[in-house]
Amino acid sequence: MVRPGSRAVERSSDVEQRQISNEARLIRGAFRAAGLAVGTAVRGGQWTVGTTVEVTKQLTQAVIDGESSADLAERTGAALQSIARSVLGVSEGSVREIVSYVPSSNGGGGSSGQQTVGNGYIRSASLDDLRRRGDALLARSADVYFTEDVHPAYDRILDQIAPDEARILRFMALSGPQPAVDVRTNRPLGIGSELVSGDLTSVPEQAGVRYPDRARLYLINLNRLGLLVTSHDPVLLSRYMVLEVQPVVEAALKKAGRAPKIVRKSLRLTEFGDDFCKTCFSINGS
């Protein structure tokens, strides 16, 4: 026979479990994400399971004790940074991405801390959150003991480029600037000349991409990420001969009409893109 008092305790426990389930799942999910990095980031058996289990228990207890989301976010962020940076060797960018899943204090709907503001726009952080993160960056910049081997954006960029785009970057890093052209209509003195097709290049095909129909989108994305740039500085004139007989250029020339004009330019890695390639790809034994 079940005592009435025990039923009340069970109901209370169920209610309490439901109340903490969302935040607890987020915390467990964050540590699960950190744990997935063990396979690639563990350094000489330094990973200690007991450390993570103990911290997870502390955080879950904090939720049960009713700590605010702001306190939970701060506590979880500190724990993840300590484990991920000192034990797993995870990059600063990955740490921030894991921490971003912790409940925020802005009170917005959704477990990721996003808010719907005027005109249907989505805001992921409040002004206070942004100011706190900015101040934290300034504090780290003044910390003589803080080291950062690579730019933190590199970690996320690798998640935002396709395998074909990686091939393009490697080709550019190995081969240097490549020819590119604009095709324009020809008008006297250039007045009224119209662009028919711009930034035409055979770089994706030379890099051996698997999906040539996506070549233009690849270049747009790499430009968006600040890795590639189209320059008005041309390369050697002889290098344009092969490009200008490619089907895509010939089609643009035909569309431009009588005596079309070709503007010769070049496609280049930016300094940021060059360092990204040297850091993230094994090129020339680097």
N, C-alpha and C positions, 0 to 999 in steps of 0.2 A: 504493500500500500504506500502510495506516494503522499507525503505530508504536504498540506497546503502551503506551508512556509517554503518548502523546497521548490514548489511550482512557481511561487512568486520570485524566488531567487533566479530560477531558470529564465522566466520571462524578462526579468531585469537584465540578465546577462545577454539574452537575445536582442533586446532593445539596444543595449550598450554596443553589442557587436555590429548591429546595423548602423549605428551612429558613426562608428569609427571605420566601417568597412571601406569606404571610398578613399579616405586619406591613408589608411593602412595599406590598401592595395597599391596606392601610388608609391609609398615608401618601399614596400617590398619589390615593386616593379623597378624602382630606381636601383636598388641593390642587386636585383637580378641582372639588370643591364650592365652594372659594374662587374658582376661575376662573369658575364660572357666574355669579357676582355681577358680573362685569365689565360685562355688558350693561346693567345698571341703575345700578351704583354708580361706574363710572369717572368720574373728575373731570378734564376737560380734557386727556386723553391722558397722564395721569400713570402709567398702568399700564405696568410694564416687564417684559416676558416674561423677560428674562435673569435678573432677580432671583429669580423663582419657580423657574426651571430650576436655578439655582445652589443654592438652598436645598434643593430636592428631591434633588439629587445628594448634598449633604452628609448629608442624613438617611438616604438609602438606603445610603450608605457606612457610616454609623454602625451600621445594622442588620447589615451584613456584618461589621463589626469586633466585633460581639457586645455592643454596649452594652445595658444593662438596659432593661426596659420603662419604668421610672421615668425614666431619663435621656432616653429617646426621647420620652416624653410631655412632659417639661419643655422639651426642645429644640424639638419640633414646635409646642407651644403658644406659645412665644415667637416662633417664625417666623411662625406664622399671625396672631398678634396684630399683629406689626409690619407685615405686608403688608396684612391686612384693614382695620386701623384707619387707618394712615397713608397707604395708597395707594388702597385701594378705597373707604374710607369706610363699611365695614360696621359695623353696630351691635355693641355689646359682647355682647348676647344671641346674635347670630349667631356671633360668634367663639367663645363658649363652646360653642355647639352643634356647631360644626365640630370644635373641639378634643376634644369628648367622644367622637369616633370613634377617637381615638388609643388604642393599647393602654395599659391601666393596670397598676400594679404590684401589684394585690391577688392576682394569681395565680389568679383565678377562671376557670371555663370560659367559652368564648365570646370572640369578638374584640372585643366592645364593653366588656369589663371587668365584666360582670355575674357575680354569684355566686349559687348556690343555697344557701340556709342552711336552718336547721331549719324543719320543717313545710311545706317546699316554697315558702317565700317567696323572692322575688328581691331581692337587694341590689345596687345599681348602684355603690356606692363603699364603701371601707373607712373605719373611723374616722379613720385617718391622712389619707386623701384628703379627707374632709370638713373635718378640722381645718386642713389645708393651704389649702384653698379659703377657709375662713373667715378665716384669718390674712391671705390675699392681699387679701380684701375690706377688712379693717381697714387694711392697708398703703396701699391705694389711697385710702381715705377720709382718710388723713393726708397724702397727696401733694398739695401745693398746685398742681402742674402737671397733675394728672389732671382732665379735664373729662368730664361725662356730660350730654349735652343732653336726653335723654329717659330715662324709666324703662326699664331693660333688659327688664322683663317684657312690654312692649308688642309687641316683635318676636315673641315666642312666642305671645302671645294672638291675633295675627292669623292664626297657623297653626291655632288651636283654635276658631275661630268660622266658622260657615257664612255664605255670602253673604246668606241671609235674616236671619241674626242681625245682620249689618252694617246691613241696612235698618232693623231694629228700633232699633238704637243711634242711627242717624242721625235717625230719627223722634223718638226721645226727646230727643235733643240740640236739635232744632229746636222741638219742641212742649212740652217741659217735663213735669212730673209728670202722670200719667194715672190716671183712676179705676180701682179694683179692688175686688172685693167677696168676702166669704165668705158662704156660705149655710149656716145652722144650723137644727136643729130648735128649736122654741119650747117652753120649759118654764117653769112658774111660777118667778119670781125668777131665771131662768137656770140653776137647779140641774138637772143632768142633761142640759143641752143638748149635742147632738152636732154635730160638723162634717160636713156633707154634701159640700160641695165648696169648696175654698179658692183664694184668689188668682185669681179669675176676672177677665179683662180682655179687651178687644178690641184691644189694642195691635198684636199681630201682623197682624191683618186690616187695621187702619188703615195700617200700614206697607207693606202690599202684598206680603206674603211669597208666594212661589211655591208653597210646600207648607204650607197651613193645617193639615193633619193633624199636623204636627210642631211646631205653635205652642207647646204646653206644654213640650216638650223644649227648644226654643230658650230659653225663659225660665229654665228650670232651669239650663241651661249658662251663661247670662249671669250668673245669680246665683252660680253656683259660681266663676266667674272674678272675682267682686267688682265687676262693672260695674253691675248692677242690684240694687235692694233693694225689698222691699215694706214700706211704712211704715204705721203705724196712724194717721198724720195724713191726714185726708181732704182732697180738693180741693173746689171749689164744689159744693154739693148739686145744682144743676141739671145738672151734667155726668154724673150717675149715671143720668139718665132714659133716655138712649139705651142705656147698657150693660145696664140691668136688663130690657130687653125683647129682648136678644139670645137666640138659641135655647139657647146653653149655660147661661145663667143661668136661663132659664125651665124647662129640664129639671131643674136642681138644685132649684128652688123646688117643682116638682111632686113630686120625690122626697122632699123634706123633710116633706111632709104638710101638715096643717092649720096655718094661720097661721105660716108659716116666718119665720125671723129673718134679716135681711140686715145684715151688718156692713160698713160702708163704710170702705175704706182707699185707698191710692194706690201706684202703681208709680213709682219714681224712679231716676234715675241716681245712683250714689254719686259722691263727690268724685273718686275714682279713675277711675270710668267717664266722668265729665265731662271730665277732663283727657285721658283716652285718646281720646275722640271729637275733641276740639279738636286733638290732636296727629296723629292718624292719618287723619282724614277732612277733605276740603275742604268746610267748612261756613261759609256766610256770608262767602266770600272769604278765610277764614283759611288 
